[in-house]
Amino acid sequence: MILDSARVVAGYPFTARRHGRVPLCDAVAVAACFDTAAEPSAGRGADEPAAVFFALASKRRAFPFAWKLMARIVARAQAEANGLHLDADAAELDALCAEVLYKRATWESVRGWFAERVRAAGG
């Protein structure tokens, strides 16, 4: 199940301050991203981190001053919520985020990228 967008929005001011970002987000855009993420993952827990990442990376205005950071954080949180671990560093995720935003990466390519890097937690 995709994380609750309202909880992510509510926690964002803390995250923004912690990372030195402007604590401004578009709650409607964030909710739309989470709704969009539910479609391609269709309840498949292993696809949910990729789906949430792809949706947030596609809509920079959701977190205009921290779009890459939040795509990264939320994808990791989604993986953890599903009992998974995302084995990718910040630089890799930031680069993929830019590829998505500029439409050089598709949902299928992101899904495949995540499939190679997501594994069961502790495994």
KAGIDA-V925870 format. One record per residue. N is the residue number from 1. SS is DSSP state (@ for helix, = for strand, . for the rest). D_CENTER is the distance of its C-alpha to the mean C-alpha in Angstrom with 1 decimal. Layout:
N|SS|D_CENTER ; N|SS|D_CENTER
This chain:
1|.|13.7 ; 2|.|10.5 ; 3|.|10.2 ; 4|.|12.4 ; 5|@|11.2 ; 6|@|14.5 ; 7|@|14.1 ; 8|@|10.9 ; 9|@|13.0 ; 10|@|16.0 ; 11|@|14.7 ; 12|@|13.4 ; 13|@|17.0 ; 14|@|17.4 ; 15|@|14.3 ; 16|@|15.4 ; 17|@|18.9 ; 18|@|18.2 ; 19|.|16.6 ; 20|.|19.2 ; 21|.|17.2 ; 22|.|18.5 ; 23|.|17.4 ; 24|.|17.1 ; 25|.|14.5 ; 26|.|15.2 ; 27|@|14.9 ; 28|@|15.9 ; 29|@|13.3 ; 30|@|10.5 ; 31|@|12.5 ; 32|@|12.8 ; 33|@|9.2 ; 34|@|9.1 ; 35|@|12.5 ; 36|@|11.7 ; 37|@|9.1 ; 38|@|12.1 ; 39|@|14.4 ; 40|@|13.6 ; 41|@|12.8 ; 42|.|16.0 ; 43|.|15.8 ; 44|.|15.5 ; 45|@|13.7 ; 46|@|13.3 ; 47|@|11.4 ; 48|@|9.0 ; 49|@|6.3 ; 50|@|6.9 ; 51|@|7.2 ; 52|@|4.3 ; 53|@|2.8 ; 54|@|6.4 ; 55|@|6.9 ; 56|@|5.4 ; 57|@|7.0 ; 58|@|9.9 ; 59|.|10.7 ; 60|@|11.5 ; 61|@|13.7 ; 62|@|11.2 ; 63|@|11.2 ; 64|.|14.1 ; 65|.|14.9 ; 66|.|11.7 ; 67|@|9.1 ; 68|@|8.5 ; 69|@|8.8 ; 70|@|6.5 ; 71|@|3.5 ; 72|@|5.3 ; 73|@|6.5 ; 74|@|4.4 ; 75|@|3.7 ; 76|@|7.3 ; 77|@|8.3 ; 78|@|7.7 ; 79|@|9.6 ; 80|@|12.1 ; 81|@|12.7 ; 82|.|13.6 ; 83|.|15.9 ; 84|=|14.1 ; 85|=|13.6 ; 86|=|11.4 ; 87|.|14.1 ; 88|.|12.8 ; 89|.|13.6 ; 90|@|12.2 ; 91|@|14.3 ; 92|@|13.3 ; 93|@|9.5 ; 94|@|10.8 ; 95|@|13.2 ; 96|@|11.1 ; 97|@|9.1 ; 98|@|12.6 ; 99|@|13.8 ; 100|@|11.5 ; 101|@|12.5 ; 102|.|16.1 ; 103|.|16.1 ; 104|.|17.2 ; 105|.|14.6 ; 106|.|14.6 ; 107|@|12.6 ; 108|@|15.2 ; 109|@|15.0 ; 110|@|11.3 ; 111|@|12.1 ; 112|@|15.0 ; 113|@|13.5 ; 114|@|11.2 ; 115|@|14.4 ; 116|.|16.3 ; 117|.|14.3 ; 118|=|13.4 ; 119|=|16.5 ; 120|=|18.0 ; 121|.|17.9 ; 122|.|21.3 ; 123|.|22.1
